[in-house]
């Protein structure tokens, strides 16, 4: 029970919302392309999008349709990372 509470708390802090990513992606058409990539921790792609205007807006347009998958991948990685951290924390405290 305590592990689940720690996991939920840690994951809630790290997860990203697909609506936020979509809004940041749409801002790429009028402000800075690639901001959504930086938000998802994809720094290299964010820099590439920034300097190429989101691959001349084609990449930005594609990301509108694929943003949910990107967020799911990010959130899954953060859930796994959080679970491993909680598991190791409780294993160390049990010893």
Buried (B, 14 or more C-beta within 10 A) or exposed (E): EEEEEBBEEBBEEEBBEBEBBBBBBBBBEEEBBBBBBBBBEBEEBBEBBBEBBBBEBEBBBEBBEEBEEBBEEBBEEBBEEBBEEBEEEEEEEEE
